[in-house]
Amino acid sequence: MIVGILLGSLIQKTALTKYVSKTLTAVIYVLLFILGVQVGGDDLIMSSLHTLGLQALLISLAATLGSVLCAFFVYRKFFRKA
């Protein structure tokens, strides 16, 4: 990772950064596709997908609600005009 950061700082203002950005996006799409193929081929995951989906939904909702509540209290404490 440190080598990547150093290389990134060296090519920061070159045309290569646009190429790297597009390549990275393509690699992420390929990795997501491969992950989907692997999950689709796993019978155990596919048979319990409805349970996993419900758990993921509940965790996401709880995390979002917690973030909103925390932001509300931080705003009231530090940014509200008296």
N, C-alpha and C positions, 0 to 999 in steps of 0.2 A: 504494500500500500504506500509506503514511504517513497519507493521508487516511482510509483505512478504520480504521486504528488509532485515530486521533483521534475519529472518529465512534463507534467502539465504546466508547471510554472515556466518551463523553458519554451514551450510552444504556445504560450498564452495568446499572443497577438498574431498568430500566423493563420494561413488558410487551412492548415491541417486541423485546427480545432473544429471547423465545420464538418470535415470528413469524420473525425473521431466521434462527434456527437451523433451523426447519422448512423454510423456503424454501431455505436453503443445501443441506440434505439432498436436497430434490427436484431442485435444479439439478444436483447431483453425479450423481444417478441418471439424469437426462436425458443428461448428457454421457457417462456410461458406455454408455448405450444407443446413442447416436450413434456412439461409437467402435466398438462391436460391429458396428453396421451397416456402417461403413466398412471394418473389417477383413474382415468376411464378404463384402463385395463385391470385395475385392482378390484376384484369382486367384493372384498370386505368393505372397502371404502364406498363402493357403489351401492351396496346393500344398506349401509348406514348413513347415506348422504342426507336424508331428510332430518335425521337427528343431529348430524354435524351442522347442517345449515341452520337449524333452529338455535343451536348453541352459539354459532357465530353471530347470528342476528341479535340474540340477547346480550352477548358480550359487547357488540358494537354499540347497541343502544345504551347500555350502562356506561360505557366509556364516553360516549358523546354527552350524555346527561351529566356525568361527573365533570367533564371539561366545561360545559356551559355553566354549571353551578359555581365552579371554581372561578371562572372568568367574571361572573356576576359579583361574587363576594370581593374579588380583587378590585374590580371597578368601583364598587361602593366604598371600599376602604381607602383607596389611594387616588382615584380620579374624579370622584363626584365633587362638584362645587358645593360648598356649604351654604 
